[in-house]
């Protein structure tokens, strides 16, 4: 493992601490009794408190120093006087440990009493300092000049997502997003529980990846010797519980889809699904808008949320537009009664990429997604989807070509999907078989036939309405984050590129050193002359450097120039 200069220095300090008899990773508890926030909220002159956290700044001024300690709730200023923490003759704790061996980022505990500085800063006067954990890597702390300009901020998205533990330390404002995320889950639970609905858990490993049209992750169970799929949705299991006699069940589920990644999609995501017996999709629309109005208020203190250039208002009621009307409004094309061939031709005429594997439902979905979806900024229910798009949804009571389904659009993105649930087992089997036909045509997102679910329906399911909400996408809107990676603690990332360590021979090192002294480029003949190597050693060294990609020979007229590659 190659260490930076700072990492080497910190390891040397680690050794010196041990030589002084100080355990840099003590096992015993440290009796913290206040957070930084509690100190400020209950501040009293002379009050004795014990706090702990990371050392984030230090201004050493001879026998006294000011420092900032950061804990889970903020920062507090600490005043450290040599003679107060070292009242006896031995001043090692201040002169050696604090000034020389403790680094920014180290965890320390402070026992002391509160006072107010001459400039009015609420401060903790240290009476004792305890090292709680020595850090071996320096934090990427930003620097601020006299004019207030910030340099070296830890802002690179890939580094922030890959090292979220560092991001949370040096960019503490990021924590607020995740605090609001938890508030959202708590608010939704409260809303459901107050209405008497029951939170449940259903399988993540499933024998059939049912409940949605998506490409699953597949694994193998060795003991049973069967394939298993990571859950793409929990819908069919929740509806089994309605069959079993529950009147209202909900679940916050981790779902997994083996599909593309972008700013609004992660292969692992969180959904909430709720199913309520004896209800329909009209009831669920009103339920949904009341739910989101309540959640927005609990998270942000208002029904309004800023998302990019838009101000979105989650206050009920929301507009309702049928899918047929939406497509007609934004394309001039009426999908009513159209055949698959007519839909495919219309999509192509609109410049939408479609192929022969797509059935009517997929074609309509592509037209709506490309031409209509982005136009709905304020919360809007898109209702009455064509039957081919909705294999788990009850046929519309007024139009057999449609289903009783809605999706909720916000800022051009879907955040909720709901149905009057299909409870006719014969119709459901026919819908599954239609999906199987699409799968045989090459649609790798078509649904599987779930025979056990069909058996459950044959035992009878009451009229039911169900709702699914993408929790990650909803919190994006409530916290003004355009990227899903910003609202996930640890989003999926591509494998980290590892630097290839190349062991160079002495002759190769010598050639690189000559090139570096000559602005990374030199004529081949002059380089060979300065290297002073025999023909055999020269040829071997130059060949190795070229194979490693470290040098390149460029023909420049009649001369040849060697360039050092970065």
SVG drawing of the C-alpha trace seen along z (x, -y; Angstrom):
<svg xmlns="http://www.w3.org/2000/svg" viewBox="-70 -41 97 70">
<polyline fill="none" stroke="black" stroke-width="0.4" points="0.0,0.0 1.4,-3.3 1.0,-6.1 0.9,-9.8 3.3,-12.0 0.4,-13.0 -0.6,-9.4 3.0,-8.5 3.2,-11.4 0.0,-10.4 1.2,-6.9 4.4,-8.2 2.2,-10.2 0.3,-7.1 3.5,-5.4 4.6,-8.4 1.2,-8.4 1.7,-4.8 5.2,-5.5 3.7,-8.1 1.4,-5.4 -1.7,-6.8 -4.1,-4.3 -5.2,-6.0 -8.3,-3.7 -9.5,-3.3 -12.2,-0.7 -13.9,-2.3 -17.0,-4.5 -16.6,-8.3 -19.4,-9.8 -20.9,-12.4 -23.8,-14.3 -24.3,-17.1 -24.4,-17.6 -23.2,-20.8 -26.9,-21.7 -27.8,-21.0 -24.9,-23.1 -26.2,-26.1 -29.9,-25.6 -29.3,-25.2 -26.3,-27.4 -25.4,-28.7 -22.2,-30.4 -20.0,-28.1 -22.1,-25.0 -20.0,-21.8 -20.5,-19.6 -18.9,-16.7 -18.8,-16.6 -17.1,-14.6 -16.6,-14.8 -14.1,-15.5 -11.5,-18.2 -12.3,-20.4 -10.1,-23.4 -7.4,-24.6 -5.8,-28.0 -2.7,-27.4 -1.5,-30.6 1.3,-29.6 0.0,-28.5 -3.7,-28.7 -5.6,-27.6 -9.1,-27.8 -10.6,-24.8 -13.8,-23.7 -15.4,-20.4 -18.0,-18.8 -20.5,-16.2 -23.7,-14.8 -25.6,-18.1 -23.2,-20.8 -20.0,-22.5 -18.9,-24.2 -15.9,-26.3 -13.5,-25.0 -10.9,-27.1 -7.8,-25.1 -5.4,-26.6 -2.2,-24.7 -2.2,-25.4 -5.9,-24.4 -5.6,-21.0 -2.1,-20.5 -2.3,-22.0 0.8,-20.1 4.4,-20.5 3.9,-17.9 2.7,-19.8 2.9,-16.9 -0.9,-16.7 -0.8,-20.2 2.7,-20.7 3.1,-17.3 -0.3,-15.6 -2.6,-18.4 -0.1,-20.7 1.9,-18.0 0.2,-14.6 -3.6,-15.3 -4.7,-16.1 -7.7,-17.6 -10.3,-14.9 -9.3,-13.1 -12.1,-12.2 -11.5,-13.8 -13.6,-14.2 -13.7,-17.4 -14.7,-17.9 -15.1,-21.5 -17.3,-24.5 -19.1,-27.0 -18.3,-30.7 -18.9,-33.5 -15.9,-35.1 -15.5,-38.8 -17.0,-38.7 -20.0,-36.9 -19.2,-33.3 -20.6,-30.5 -17.5,-28.5 -16.4,-25.4 -13.4,-26.0 -11.5,-22.6 -10.5,-21.1 -9.5,-17.8 -8.9,-16.3 -9.1,-12.7 -8.1,-11.2 -10.9,-8.9 -9.8,-7.8 -6.8,-8.7 -7.5,-9.2 -4.9,-8.0 -6.1,-9.9 -6.5,-13.7 -10.0,-15.0 -10.4,-17.0 -11.3,-20.2 -12.2,-23.3 -10.1,-26.4 -11.5,-30.0 -9.4,-33.1 -9.7,-36.5 -12.4,-37.5 -14.5,-34.5 -13.7,-32.5 -13.8,-28.7 -11.0,-26.5 -10.5,-22.7 -14.2,-22.0 -15.1,-18.3 -17.6,-18.6 -16.8,-16.0 -20.0,-13.9 -18.3,-10.6 -16.0,-11.0 -18.9,-12.2 -21.1,-9.3 -18.3,-6.7 -17.0,-8.1 -20.3,-9.3 -18.7,-8.9 -16.3,-11.7 -19.0,-13.8 -21.1,-13.8 -18.2,-15.1 -16.9,-17.9 -20.3,-18.8 -22.6,-18.6 -25.4,-20.3 -25.8,-17.0 -27.1,-15.4 -30.3,-17.5 -31.4,-15.6 -31.3,-12.3 -33.0,-13.8 -35.8,-14.9 -35.9,-11.4 -36.5,-9.9 -39.1,-12.5 -40.9,-11.5 -41.0,-7.8 -42.1,-8.6 -44.9,-10.9 -46.2,-8.3 -46.2,-5.6 -48.1,-7.9 -50.7,-8.7 -51.3,-5.0 -51.2,-3.8 -53.7,-6.5 -56.1,-5.1 -55.6,-1.5 -53.5,-0.1 -51.0,2.6 -47.3,2.5 -45.9,5.9 -42.9,7.5 -42.9,9.7 -40.1,11.8 -37.2,10.1 -36.0,13.4 -38.9,14.6 -39.5,17.6 -41.3,15.4 -40.3,11.7 -43.9,10.4 -45.9,7.3 -44.2,5.1 -42.8,5.1 -39.0,5.0 -35.9,7.0 -34.9,8.8 -31.7,9.8 -31.4,13.6 -29.5,15.8 -29.4,19.5 -30.4,21.2 -27.9,24.0 -29.8,26.1 -33.1,26.0 -31.3,26.0 -33.7,23.4 -33.3,20.0 -34.5,17.1 -35.1,13.5 -34.5,10.3 -37.9,8.5 -38.9,6.1 -42.1,5.2 -44.1,6.5 -47.6,6.1 -48.6,9.7 -47.6,10.7 -49.5,7.8 -52.6,8.7 -52.2,12.3 -52.6,10.7 -55.8,9.0 -57.0,12.4 -56.0,13.7 -58.3,11.2 -56.3,8.0 -58.3,4.9 -55.3,2.6 -51.6,3.5 -48.5,1.5 -44.8,2.0 -41.7,0.0 -39.8,2.3 -36.3,2.5 -36.8,3.4 -34.2,4.3 -34.3,3.9 -31.5,5.0 -31.8,2.0 -30.1,-1.3 -28.7,-3.8 -29.2,-7.6 -30.1,-10.6 -33.5,-9.2 -32.9,-5.5 -30.7,-3.3 -30.8,0.5 -31.7,0.7 -34.5,-1.6 -37.2,-2.0 -40.9,-1.9 -44.0,-2.1 -47.0,0.0 -50.4,0.0 -53.5,2.0 -56.9,1.2 -60.0,3.5 -63.4,2.3 -61.9,-0.8 -61.4,-1.9 -59.0,-4.2 -61.2,-7.2 -61.0,-6.8 -57.2,-6.2 -56.7,-9.5 -58.2,-11.5 -56.3,-9.4 -53.0,-10.0 -53.3,-13.8 -54.2,-14.0 -51.2,-11.8 -48.7,-13.9 -50.1,-17.1 -49.6,-15.8 -46.1,-14.4 -44.9,-17.6 -46.0,-19.7 -44.3,-17.3 -41.0,-17.3 -40.8,-21.0 -43.3,-22.8 -45.3,-23.8 -47.1,-22.1 -44.8,-23.9 -41.4,-22.6 -38.8,-24.1 -37.5,-21.8 -35.1,-23.4 -36.8,-26.4 -40.3,-25.2 -42.3,-25.7 -44.4,-22.6 -47.5,-22.7 -48.6,-19.4 -51.8,-20.9 -54.9,-18.9 -56.7,-18.6 -54.7,-17.7 -55.7,-17.9 -57.0,-14.8 -56.2,-14.1 -56.9,-10.9 -54.0,-9.4 -56.0,-9.5 -56.6,-13.2 -53.0,-13.9 -51.7,-12.2 -54.3,-14.0 -53.5,-17.3 -49.7,-17.2 -49.5,-15.1 -52.9,-15.6 -53.1,-11.8 -56.1,-9.8 -55.1,-6.4 -58.7,-5.2 -59.3,-2.0 -56.0,-2.0 -54.3,1.3 -50.7,2.1 -49.6,1.3 -51.3,-2.1 -49.7,-2.9 -46.2,-1.9 -46.6,-4.0 -47.7,-7.0 -44.8,-6.6 -42.3,-6.5 -43.9,-9.5 -43.3,-11.4 -39.6,-10.4 -39.9,-7.9 -37.7,-4.9 -39.8,-1.7 -39.3,1.9 -41.2,5.1 -41.0,6.5 -43.3,3.8 -47.0,4.5 -49.8,1.9 -49.2,1.1 -45.4,0.5 -46.0,-1.7 -48.6,-3.9 -46.2,-4.2 -43.4,-5.3 -45.6,-8.0 -46.8,-9.3 -43.3,-9.3 -41.7,-11.1 -44.3,-13.6 -46.5,-14.2 -44.9,-13.3 -42.5,-16.3 -45.4,-18.8 -46.9,-18.0 -45.1,-20.1 -47.7,-20.5 -49.0,-17.3 -51.4,-15.8 -53.2,-12.4 -52.9,-10.8 -55.9,-8.4 -57.6,-5.6 -54.6,-3.7 -55.2,-1.4 -55.7,2.3 -52.6,3.4 -50.4,1.2 -51.9,2.5 -52.0,6.3 -52.9,6.2 -55.6,3.5 -59.4,3.9 -61.1,3.1 -62.7,-0.4 -66.3,-0.3 -67.3,-2.5 -64.8,-1.5 -63.6,2.1 -60.5,0.8 -59.2,-1.1 -58.4,-0.3 -59.0,-2.0 -55.5,-3.2 -53.7,-6.4 -50.1,-7.7 -49.2,-10.8 -46.9,-13.1 -44.7,-15.8 -42.2,-17.9 -42.5,-15.5 -41.8,-12.4 -44.0,-9.6 -43.9,-9.3 -47.0,-7.2 -48.9,-4.4 -52.3,-3.1 -55.1,-0.8 -58.5,0.6 -57.0,4.0 -57.9,6.8 -59.6,9.5 -61.1,11.7 -58.8,14.7 -59.9,15.7 -59.3,12.3 -56.0,12.1 -54.8,15.4 -55.6,14.1 -53.7,10.9 -50.6,12.9 -50.8,15.1 -50.8,11.9 -47.6,10.9 -46.1,14.3 -46.8,13.8 -44.9,10.5 -42.0,12.2 -41.8,14.8 -41.6,11.9 -38.5,10.6 -39.9,8.2 -37.5,8.9 -39.6,6.7 -42.9,8.6 -44.5,10.2 -44.1,13.8 -47.2,16.0 -47.5,16.4 -49.7,19.4 -49.7,19.2 -51.0,15.7 -53.7,16.9 -54.6,19.6 -54.9,17.0 -57.3,15.0 -59.4,18.1 -60.0,18.2 -61.4,14.7 -60.1,11.2 -62.5,8.4 -62.6,5.2 -59.3,3.5 -57.3,0.4 -53.5,0.3 -51.0,-2.5 -47.2,-2.5 -44.9,-5.5 -41.3,-5.8 -39.8,-7.1 -36.4,-8.1 -38.0,-10.2 -40.5,-11.8 -37.7,-12.9 -35.8,-14.3 -38.8,-16.7 -39.1,-17.6 -35.4,-18.4 -34.7,-20.0 -32.3,-17.3 -32.3,-16.5 -30.2,-13.3 -31.3,-10.2 -27.7,-9.6 -28.1,-12.7 -30.9,-11.1 -29.3,-7.7 -26.6,-7.2 -24.7,-4.7 -25.8,-4.7 -24.6,-2.1 -21.3,-3.1 -19.1,-1.7 -16.1,0.2 -13.4,-2.1 -10.5,-2.4 -7.3,-1.2 -4.0,-2.7 -1.7,-0.1 1.6,0.1 4.5,0.5 7.9,1.7 10.6,-0.1 14.2,1.0 16.9,-1.5 17.6,-2.1 14.0,-2.9 13.8,-5.3 16.9,-7.1 15.4,-7.7 12.2,-9.1 14.3,-11.4 16.1,-12.8 12.8,-13.4 11.3,-15.2 14.3,-17.5 13.8,-18.4 10.1,-19.3 9.0,-15.7 10.4,-15.6 13.8,-15.1 15.3,-14.0 15.8,-10.3 19.6,-10.6 20.2,-13.1 18.2,-11.0 20.3,-7.9 23.4,-10.0 22.5,-11.4 21.3,-8.0 24.7,-6.5 23.4,-2.9 24.8,-0.1 22.8,0.9 21.2,3.9 20.2,2.1 18.9,-0.9 16.7,1.2 15.3,3.2 14.5,0.1 12.9,-1.8 10.8,1.2 9.6,1.6 8.7,-2.0 6.7,-1.9 4.8,1.2 3.9,-0.4 2.5,-3.4 5.0,-5.7 6.8,-7.0 6.0,-7.5 8.4,-8.1 7.1,-10.7 8.7,-11.3 9.2,-15.0 10.6,-15.5 14.0,-13.7 14.3,-13.5 12.7,-11.3 11.5,-12.8 10.6,-10.8 7.7,-12.2 6.9,-11.3 3.2,-10.3 1.2,-11.5"/>
</svg>
